[in-house]
Amino acid sequence: MEVIIDCNNNEVPEGNPGPCTSTPIATKQTIGRKKFVKIHGRLHQAWDDYEEEKLLTTNLLRTISHINA
């Protein structure tokens, strides 16, 4: 069963409309994909900065540890 997020950011099972509207804003899969793309981009940006010697190793590790925290 797919879970849908309604306009109040509540989970609503498919076929069971919430109090808001019949059109879902996003599914959990879409939200997860957006989060992954954002994290992926931040990791690559940190790595690129490290390769261009804008970051020291300790700063790279610190940046990476804060990305998904």
C-alpha positions as CSV (number, residue, x, y, z in Angstrom):
1,M,0.0,0.0,0.0
2,E,1.4,3.4,-1.0
3,V,1.3,6.1,1.6
4,I,0.6,9.6,0.4
5,I,1.4,12.9,2.2
6,D,-1.5,15.4,2.3
7,C,-1.3,19.2,2.4
8,N,-1.0,19.1,6.2
9,N,2.1,16.9,6.0
10,N,0.1,13.9,7.3
11,E,0.4,10.3,6.0
12,V,-2.8,9.2,4.3
13,P,-3.2,5.7,2.9
14,E,-4.1,5.6,-0.8
15,G,-7.9,5.5,-1.4
16,N,-8.6,7.1,2.0
17,P,-8.7,10.9,1.4
18,G,-7.7,13.2,4.2
19,P,-9.4,16.3,5.4
20,C,-7.5,18.5,3.0
21,T,-7.9,17.6,-0.6
22,S,-7.9,14.7,-3.0
23,T,-4.6,15.6,-4.7
24,P,-1.5,14.4,-2.9
25,I,1.5,16.8,-2.6
26,A,4.1,14.1,-2.7
27,T,4.7,10.4,-2.0
28,K,7.3,9.1,0.5
29,Q,9.3,7.8,-2.5
30,T,9.5,11.3,-4.0
31,I,10.5,12.9,-0.7
32,G,13.2,10.2,-0.2
33,R,14.5,10.7,-3.8
34,K,14.7,14.5,-3.3
35,K,16.6,14.0,0.0
36,F,19.0,11.6,-1.6
37,V,19.7,13.9,-4.5
38,K,20.3,16.8,-2.1
39,I,22.7,14.7,0.1
40,H,24.5,13.3,-3.0
41,G,25.0,16.9,-4.4
42,R,26.4,18.1,-1.0
43,L,28.8,15.1,-0.8
44,H,30.1,15.7,-4.3
45,Q,30.5,19.5,-3.7
46,A,32.5,18.8,-0.6
47,W,34.7,16.3,-2.5
48,D,35.2,18.8,-5.3
49,D,36.3,21.4,-2.8
50,Y,38.7,18.9,-1.3
51,E,40.2,18.1,-4.7
52,E,40.6,21.7,-5.5
53,E,42.4,22.1,-2.1
54,K,39.8,24.4,-0.7
55,L,39.3,22.0,2.2
56,L,41.7,20.2,4.4
57,T,41.1,16.5,5.2
58,T,39.8,17.3,8.6
59,N,37.4,19.9,7.2
60,L,36.2,17.4,4.6
61,L,35.5,14.8,7.2
62,R,33.7,17.4,9.4
63,T,31.6,18.5,6.5
64,I,30.6,15.0,5.5
65,S,29.7,14.1,9.1
66,H,27.3,17.1,9.2
67,I,25.6,16.4,5.9
68,N,23.2,13.7,7.1
69,A,23.1,14.6,10.7
